[in-house]
Amino acid sequence: MKSKLIIGLLFIYNSITAQVAENATAILTDKLEEQFQEFQRLSDQFNDDLAKIKESIILKTAKKHSFSAFGGYTENGFSILGSYNFYNSSKLSRLNNFIELSILASYIKEDQSNYEIPIQNYTLNAGYFTRIPMLSGTLQEVTTTIGLGGLIGYESINSDNQDLPNGALILDESKFIYGGFVGMNVDIFISDHFDLTAKSNLYYHPNSDIGETKIFIGAGLKYSILKN
């Protein structure tokens, strides 16, 4: 009789213990789930706040106009380039896209009949550039853009003089030239208004007498007027 009673009490005890353990496990699971949801909410809130901070920084330094001056290398000589950029979009993803107007002056020496013939190219260039996200920083610390456009200009050969001192005649003629270009810019942030900038352009002049393609690689400084 006593053994049956003990067995019954043990059974009741085990049942109560199992129920308590099950309830405790359920409570613990609920609490962990609540804590995870709270953590997820805080994480989402943090990400939202971080995105707003980034957006605020980007909008604060958004450019409206910029002016740049470059000096650099061109084949058999050197070039200087001045440019004006107009940032025409208010959308966050297009803030660094711009229309560019630039003037390029190239000073080249070509060998002919044992003389170095001076050649100057002066071109007016117009193009459109767009930001490349994978090559740019999230906070505009580095901005890479690529673009293309057209050009018109004048090519002066030996100061428009076809005669050389030794009596030889230059067959190439000075003329107006036209064509297009493709280019890449890399801007490195210094301050809200100033950037160090590098540029590489490939120019195509189909009617040039001294070569259809010319490259320019240079570096310079950009000054920007902000939208805000």
C-alpha positions as CSV (number, residue, x, y, z in Angstrom):
1,M,0.0,0.0,0.0
2,K,2.8,2.4,0.9
3,S,4.7,1.5,-2.2
4,K,1.7,2.4,-4.4
5,L,1.3,5.6,-2.5
6,I,4.9,6.5,-3.0
7,I,4.7,5.6,-6.7
8,G,1.6,7.8,-7.0
9,L,3.3,10.7,-5.3
10,L,6.3,10.3,-7.6
11,F,4.1,10.3,-10.6
12,I,2.3,13.4,-9.4
13,Y,5.7,15.0,-8.6
14,N,7.1,14.2,-12.1
15,S,4.0,15.5,-13.8
16,I,4.1,18.7,-11.8
17,T,7.8,19.1,-12.5
18,A,7.4,18.4,-16.2
19,Q,4.6,21.0,-16.4
20,V,6.6,23.5,-14.5
21,A,9.6,22.9,-16.8
22,E,7.4,23.2,-19.9
23,N,5.9,26.4,-18.6
24,A,9.3,27.8,-17.7
25,T,10.6,26.9,-21.2
26,A,7.6,28.6,-22.8
27,I,8.1,31.7,-20.7
28,L,11.8,31.8,-21.5
29,T,11.1,31.3,-25.2
30,D,8.6,34.2,-25.2
31,K,11.1,36.4,-23.4
32,L,13.9,35.6,-25.8
33,E,11.6,36.2,-28.7
34,E,10.5,39.6,-27.2
35,Q,14.2,40.5,-26.6
36,F,15.1,39.5,-30.2
37,Q,12.2,41.5,-31.6
38,E,13.3,44.5,-29.5
39,F,16.9,44.0,-30.7
40,Q,15.6,43.9,-34.3
41,R,13.6,47.0,-33.8
42,L,16.6,48.9,-32.3
43,S,18.8,47.6,-35.1
44,D,16.3,48.8,-37.7
45,Q,16.0,52.1,-35.9
46,F,19.8,52.5,-35.8
47,N,20.1,51.7,-39.5
48,D,17.3,54.2,-40.3
49,D,19.0,56.9,-38.2
50,L,22.4,56.1,-39.8
51,A,20.8,56.4,-43.3
52,K,19.3,59.8,-42.4
53,I,22.6,61.0,-41.1
54,K,24.3,59.9,-44.3
55,E,21.6,61.6,-46.4
56,S,21.9,64.8,-44.3
57,I,25.7,64.9,-44.9
58,I,25.3,64.2,-48.6
59,L,22.6,66.9,-49.0
60,K,24.6,69.4,-47.0
61,T,27.5,69.1,-49.4
62,A,25.4,68.8,-52.6
63,K,26.9,70.8,-55.4
64,K,25.1,73.3,-57.6
65,H,28.0,74.7,-59.7
66,S,31.7,73.9,-59.7
67,F,34.8,75.3,-61.4
68,S,38.0,73.3,-62.0
69,A,41.5,73.9,-63.3
70,F,43.8,71.2,-64.5
71,G,47.3,70.8,-65.8
72,G,48.6,67.6,-67.3
73,Y,50.1,65.4,-70.0
74,T,49.2,65.0,-73.6
75,E,51.1,63.1,-76.2
76,N,54.3,65.0,-77.1
77,G,53.4,67.9,-75.0
78,F,51.2,69.3,-72.2
79,S,47.7,70.7,-71.8
80,I,45.8,72.9,-69.5
81,L,42.0,72.6,-69.0
82,G,39.4,74.7,-67.3
83,S,35.9,73.4,-66.7
84,Y,32.5,74.4,-65.4
85,N,30.0,71.9,-64.1
86,F,26.3,72.3,-63.6
87,Y,24.6,69.7,-61.3
88,N,21.1,69.5,-62.7
89,S,19.4,66.9,-60.5
90,S,17.9,67.1,-57.1
91,K,17.5,63.3,-56.7
92,L,19.8,61.8,-54.1
93,S,21.0,59.1,-56.5
94,R,21.9,61.7,-59.1
95,L,23.3,64.5,-57.1
96,N,26.8,64.0,-58.5
97,N,25.7,63.8,-62.2
98,F,26.5,67.0,-64.1
99,I,26.7,68.8,-67.4
100,E,30.3,69.9,-68.2
101,L,31.6,72.7,-70.3
102,S,35.4,72.9,-70.7
103,I,38.1,74.5,-72.7
104,L,41.3,72.6,-73.5
105,A,44.5,74.1,-74.7
106,S,47.2,71.7,-75.8
107,Y,50.8,72.5,-76.7
108,I,52.5,69.9,-78.7
109,K,55.9,69.4,-80.5
110,E,56.0,67.2,-83.6
111,D,59.3,66.2,-85.3
112,Q,59.4,66.8,-89.1
113,S,62.5,67.3,-91.3
114,N,64.7,67.6,-88.2
115,Y,62.6,70.4,-86.8
116,E,60.2,70.4,-83.9
117,I,57.0,71.9,-85.2
118,P,54.9,73.6,-82.6
119,I,51.2,72.7,-82.6
120,Q,48.4,74.2,-80.5
121,N,44.9,72.7,-80.1
122,Y,42.1,74.8,-78.6
123,T,38.8,73.0,-78.1
124,L,35.5,73.8,-76.5
125,N,34.0,70.6,-75.1
126,A,30.5,69.8,-73.8
127,G,29.4,66.6,-72.2
128,Y,27.4,64.8,-69.5
129,F,29.0,62.9,-66.6
130,T,27.4,60.4,-64.2
131,R,28.5,59.0,-60.9
132,I,29.8,55.4,-60.6
133,P,28.6,54.1,-57.1
134,M,31.0,51.1,-57.0
135,L,34.0,53.5,-57.4
136,S,32.7,56.1,-55.1
137,G,32.5,56.6,-51.3
138,T,29.2,56.5,-49.5
139,L,29.8,59.9,-47.9
140,Q,31.2,61.6,-51.0
141,E,34.8,61.3,-49.7
142,V,35.7,60.0,-53.1
143,T,33.5,60.5,-56.2
144,T,34.1,58.9,-59.5
145,T,32.3,59.9,-62.7
146,I,32.4,58.9,-66.3
147,G,31.0,60.8,-69.3
148,L,31.1,61.6,-73.0
149,G,30.4,64.6,-75.2
150,G,31.3,66.5,-78.3
151,L,33.8,69.2,-79.2
152,I,34.7,71.9,-81.7
153,G,38.0,73.8,-81.9
154,Y,41.0,75.0,-83.8
155,E,44.3,73.3,-84.6
156,S,47.2,75.6,-85.3
157,I,50.3,74.1,-86.9
158,N,53.5,76.1,-86.8
159,S,51.6,79.3,-86.0
160,D,49.8,78.8,-89.4
161,N,53.1,79.0,-91.3
162,Q,53.7,76.2,-93.7
163,D,57.3,77.0,-94.5
164,L,60.2,75.6,-92.4
165,P,63.6,77.4,-92.1
166,N,65.3,74.8,-94.3
167,G,62.9,75.4,-97.1
168,A,60.8,72.3,-96.4
169,L,57.0,72.7,-96.7
170,I,54.6,71.5,-94.1
171,L,51.8,69.7,-95.9
172,D,49.4,69.7,-92.9
173,E,47.2,72.7,-92.5
174,S,45.8,74.6,-89.6
175,K,42.1,74.2,-89.5
176,F,38.9,74.0,-87.4
177,I,38.4,70.6,-85.9
178,Y,35.5,68.7,-84.4
179,G,34.8,65.4,-82.8
180,G,34.0,63.8,-79.4
181,F,35.5,62.6,-76.2
182,V,35.0,60.1,-73.4
183,G,36.4,60.8,-69.9
184,M,36.7,59.9,-66.2
185,N,36.9,62.2,-63.2
186,V,38.0,61.3,-59.6
187,D,37.3,63.9,-56.9
188,I,38.8,63.6,-53.4
189,F,37.0,65.6,-50.7
190,I,39.0,68.3,-48.9
191,S,36.2,70.5,-47.6
192,D,32.6,71.5,-48.4
193,H,33.8,73.7,-51.2
194,F,37.1,72.2,-52.4
195,D,38.2,68.9,-53.9
196,L,41.4,67.5,-55.3
197,T,40.5,66.2,-58.7
198,A,42.0,64.0,-61.4
199,K,40.8,63.7,-65.0
200,S,41.5,61.4,-67.9
201,N,40.0,62.2,-71.3
202,L,40.3,60.6,-74.7
203,Y,39.6,63.0,-77.6
204,Y,38.7,62.0,-81.1
205,H,39.2,64.5,-84.0
206,P,38.3,62.8,-87.3
207,N,39.4,65.7,-89.5
208,S,42.8,66.5,-87.7
209,D,45.9,66.3,-89.8
210,I,48.2,65.3,-86.9
211,G,46.3,62.3,-85.5
212,E,42.7,61.5,-84.8
213,T,43.0,60.6,-81.1
214,K,44.6,62.6,-78.3
215,I,44.8,61.7,-74.6
216,F,44.8,64.1,-71.7
217,I,45.7,63.0,-68.1
218,G,45.9,65.7,-65.5
219,A,45.2,66.8,-62.0
220,G,43.9,70.0,-60.4
221,L,41.6,71.7,-57.9
222,K,37.8,72.0,-57.9
223,Y,35.8,74.8,-56.2
224,S,32.1,74.2,-55.7
225,I,29.1,76.3,-55.0
226,L,26.6,74.3,-52.9
227,K,22.9,74.0,-53.3
228,N,22.1,74.8,-49.7
